[in-house]
Amino acid sequence: MTKVRVTWPGGSEQELAAGKGRQLMEALRDNNTGVQGTCGGQCACGTCHVYVREDWAGRLPPRTEDEQAMLDAIGELVEIRPNSRLSCQIVVDDTLAGISVEIGPVP
């Protein structure tokens, strides 16, 4: 398991355990953070939107075309920032130990 630091929009924080090799979205959804993952991690709904803390954003692989398209689509409804990501596109491994994300608004 890998530890993940989660911040809610109001500022409260919690540390969660995320299974290695699994989508970050699953850990967030399963721990009742408000992340829905309605599409089951297929990059098709935007309900797993998070803001990755700036010092972590550069450590992740770049957004795929599909992820960027979904962020563009939900950007009409919610605030998209340079560090916005879909947590279904972040696969947990040892390099992400301690990653910090803020739960973003969902469409």
Backbone bond lengths (Angstrom), bond angles and torsions (degrees), N, CA, C in turn:
res aa  C-N    CA-C-N  psi(-1)  N-CA   C-N-CA  omega(-1)  CA-C   N-CA-C  phi
1 M - - - 1.456 - - 1.529 109.41 -
2 T 1.320 114.23 147.87 1.458 121.95 179.42 1.519 108.16 -117.80
3 K 1.306 116.98 135.74 1.457 121.30 179.22 1.527 110.33 -80.47
4 V 1.335 115.06 137.94 1.459 123.20 179.92 1.526 107.58 -129.00
5 R 1.316 117.26 133.52 1.466 122.17 177.51 1.527 107.99 -97.02
6 V 1.337 116.75 123.89 1.459 122.75 -177.54 1.520 109.34 -115.31
7 T 1.326 115.84 132.82 1.458 121.93 175.65 1.528 108.40 -117.78
8 W 1.331 115.90 131.93 1.452 120.98 175.77 1.524 108.67 -87.43
9 P 1.338 117.27 158.26 1.468 119.90 -179.18 1.535 113.87 -52.47
10 G 1.302 118.07 -29.72 1.460 121.04 178.66 1.517 113.75 -77.05
11 G 1.336 117.39 -9.01 1.450 120.90 176.88 1.505 116.31 105.99
12 S 1.344 118.20 -13.15 1.461 118.25 179.05 1.530 109.40 -71.11
13 E 1.330 115.29 150.71 1.462 121.11 -175.98 1.515 111.00 -125.44
14 Q 1.326 114.48 156.19 1.460 121.56 176.69 1.518 107.59 -150.81
15 E 1.323 116.18 148.25 1.452 120.60 174.17 1.521 107.97 -103.98
16 L 1.337 116.33 132.28 1.459 122.45 -179.51 1.516 110.20 -121.66
17 A 1.304 115.95 159.62 1.461 121.25 173.22 1.522 107.90 -101.02
18 A 1.329 116.00 133.84 1.455 121.73 178.82 1.522 108.87 -122.33
19 G 1.307 116.72 135.58 1.456 121.73 -178.86 1.518 112.38 -71.94
20 K 1.313 116.50 133.13 1.461 121.24 178.72 1.525 110.04 -64.94
21 G 1.337 114.51 139.54 1.455 120.41 -179.61 1.514 113.96 83.81
22 R 1.309 117.35 -1.28 1.469 122.16 -179.92 1.526 109.67 -106.58
23 Q 1.296 115.84 162.52 1.460 120.50 176.57 1.523 109.65 -71.87
24 L 1.319 116.27 139.27 1.463 120.92 176.22 1.520 109.96 -56.64
25 M 1.312 117.31 -35.14 1.461 122.18 179.42 1.527 111.67 -53.39
26 E 1.314 117.43 -39.01 1.465 120.79 -178.12 1.525 111.37 -63.27
27 A 1.320 117.36 -44.08 1.467 120.56 179.22 1.520 110.49 -65.57
28 L 1.317 116.72 -41.53 1.464 120.14 179.70 1.521 110.86 -66.20
29 R 1.308 117.02 -45.43 1.477 121.67 179.33 1.521 111.01 -62.97
30 D 1.328 116.72 -46.83 1.456 121.11 -175.16 1.522 113.46 -70.33
31 N 1.336 117.14 -14.71 1.463 121.28 178.78 1.523 112.20 -106.53
32 N 1.327 116.23 20.81 1.474 122.73 172.78 1.526 113.89 54.43
33 T 1.325 115.63 47.06 1.468 120.16 179.40 1.521 112.40 -87.46
34 G 1.312 117.29 -7.65 1.455 121.31 -175.20 1.520 112.06 103.30
35 V 1.329 116.32 -12.69 1.457 120.51 174.29 1.525 106.89 -71.48
36 Q 1.336 115.84 128.97 1.463 119.56 -175.20 1.523 113.42 -98.18
37 G 1.309 117.66 -43.29 1.464 119.45 -177.33 1.513 112.12 58.76
38 T 1.321 116.52 43.44 1.459 122.71 -174.62 1.520 113.35 -54.08
39 C 1.327 117.71 -36.53 1.468 120.66 -177.04 1.521 112.23 -84.86
40 G 1.321 117.45 1.82 1.458 120.55 178.16 1.514 114.12 75.75
41 G 1.325 116.85 20.53 1.456 120.33 176.59 1.518 114.35 91.47
42 Q 1.325 116.88 22.44 1.463 121.30 -177.47 1.532 113.23 -96.31
43 C 1.338 117.07 10.02 1.471 121.12 178.32 1.530 110.56 61.78
44 A 1.335 116.21 39.82 1.457 119.69 -173.88 1.529 114.89 -127.72
45 C 1.359 117.57 6.97 1.466 116.35 -176.96 1.526 114.32 -136.43
46 G 1.300 118.67 -28.99 1.459 121.25 -179.57 1.515 115.12 80.42
47 T 1.333 118.11 5.01 1.468 120.08 -177.84 1.515 113.34 -83.13
48 C 1.330 116.90 10.32 1.467 121.14 176.14 1.524 110.15 -118.00
49 H 1.327 116.20 24.10 1.461 123.16 -177.57 1.530 111.35 -62.75
50 V 1.326 115.37 129.75 1.465 122.28 174.98 1.525 109.33 -135.75
51 Y 1.319 115.02 160.85 1.454 122.04 169.91 1.528 106.30 -105.42
52 V 1.309 117.11 117.82 1.461 121.46 178.20 1.522 107.71 -82.45
53 R 1.324 116.58 130.69 1.467 119.37 -179.46 1.522 109.66 -54.42
54 E 1.319 115.42 139.30 1.468 122.61 -172.86 1.525 113.31 -47.95
55 D 1.326 118.07 -43.92 1.463 119.40 -176.86 1.530 112.66 -70.94
56 W 1.323 117.72 -11.73 1.460 122.02 176.61 1.521 112.45 -100.58
57 A 1.307 117.44 -25.47 1.468 121.56 -173.51 1.530 112.22 -55.09
58 G 1.317 117.66 -41.37 1.453 121.41 -178.60 1.517 114.71 -72.39
59 R 1.315 116.62 -12.27 1.473 120.55 -179.79 1.522 112.76 -86.93
60 L 1.322 115.72 -11.63 1.460 120.04 -178.33 1.520 110.55 -89.74
61 P 1.325 116.80 154.63 1.466 118.77 172.91 1.528 108.90 -61.32
62 P 1.321 117.86 153.06 1.467 119.64 178.65 1.528 111.21 -61.56
63 R 1.316 115.37 159.94 1.463 120.58 176.20 1.532 109.33 -62.52
64 T 1.306 115.44 143.23 1.464 119.79 172.37 1.526 108.34 -78.78
65 E 1.313 117.02 168.10 1.471 120.36 176.93 1.520 110.69 -60.42
66 D 1.327 117.59 -40.10 1.465 120.79 179.93 1.523 111.26 -64.92
67 E 1.333 116.81 -42.42 1.465 119.64 179.15 1.526 109.87 -63.95
68 Q 1.317 117.38 -44.36 1.463 120.59 179.62 1.529 110.66 -61.80
69 A 1.322 117.17 -41.64 1.463 120.83 179.17 1.528 111.11 -61.98
70 M 1.331 116.86 -40.89 1.466 119.56 179.65 1.525 110.69 -68.62
71 L 1.326 117.51 -41.21 1.467 119.81 177.25 1.525 110.32 -62.83
72 D 1.328 117.16 -40.37 1.469 120.32 176.76 1.520 110.41 -60.77
73 A 1.315 116.43 -41.31 1.468 120.73 -178.64 1.527 112.16 -66.18
74 I 1.327 117.35 -43.94 1.469 118.45 -178.81 1.522 111.56 -79.02
75 G 1.339 116.89 -12.47 1.458 121.20 179.12 1.516 113.89 -62.86
76 E 1.316 116.37 -17.14 1.461 120.14 175.17 1.526 111.13 -75.02
77 L 1.336 116.38 -16.51 1.467 121.60 -174.75 1.517 114.30 -114.43
78 V 1.337 117.27 -28.68 1.469 121.81 -176.66 1.524 109.62 -135.98
79 E 1.325 116.16 163.00 1.462 120.81 179.07 1.529 110.55 -74.04
80 I 1.318 115.20 122.27 1.461 121.76 174.82 1.523 106.79 -105.53
81 R 1.328 115.05 130.54 1.464 121.40 179.65 1.534 108.98 -114.14
82 P 1.338 117.10 167.51 1.474 119.08 177.02 1.531 112.79 -57.55
83 N 1.333 117.23 -26.56 1.463 121.12 -179.32 1.531 112.87 -99.15
84 S 1.345 117.32 15.02 1.462 121.06 175.76 1.516 109.64 -71.30
85 R 1.319 114.93 137.26 1.466 121.06 175.63 1.527 108.47 -143.58
86 L 1.322 115.38 159.58 1.454 121.06 170.03 1.520 105.85 -95.55
87 S 1.325 116.28 120.48 1.464 119.41 -173.91 1.526 112.70 -66.27
88 C 1.328 117.63 -14.91 1.472 119.38 175.18 1.519 111.08 -71.86
89 Q 1.316 117.51 -14.88 1.457 121.22 -178.72 1.529 112.32 -98.71
90 I 1.330 116.34 4.92 1.460 121.83 178.32 1.520 108.03 -109.13
91 V 1.325 115.82 112.03 1.465 121.03 179.29 1.525 107.67 -93.62
92 V 1.314 115.52 127.22 1.460 122.27 -175.88 1.529 110.71 -75.18
93 D 1.323 115.64 131.10 1.466 121.89 171.79 1.525 108.06 -148.12
94 D 1.323 116.64 -178.58 1.464 120.88 -176.18 1.526 113.20 -59.72
95 T 1.335 117.84 -29.17 1.465 120.09 -178.89 1.521 111.97 -68.88
96 L 1.331 117.40 -14.46 1.461 120.96 -179.12 1.528 113.07 -99.73
97 A 1.315 117.95 8.31 1.466 120.68 179.53 1.511 109.72 -56.59
98 G 1.331 115.81 120.32 1.457 121.61 179.12 1.514 114.59 90.48
99 I 1.346 118.11 3.71 1.460 120.10 179.70 1.531 109.55 -53.87
100 S 1.308 115.84 146.06 1.450 121.77 -176.99 1.525 109.29 -122.48
101 V 1.333 115.91 125.73 1.463 121.62 179.07 1.522 109.87 -131.52
102 E 1.315 114.60 150.52 1.463 121.89 172.99 1.516 106.75 -108.26
103 I 1.324 115.87 134.19 1.460 119.65 177.99 1.520 108.16 -66.73
104 G 1.316 115.22 122.43 1.463 120.97 -179.22 1.514 111.58 -89.62
105 P 1.311 115.83 166.06 1.462 119.30 175.37 1.525 110.38 -68.61
106 V 1.306 116.44 149.10 1.456 121.23 178.90 1.520 109.16 -115.02
107 P 1.332 115.09 150.91 1.474 117.84 -179.50 1.504 111.93 -70.79
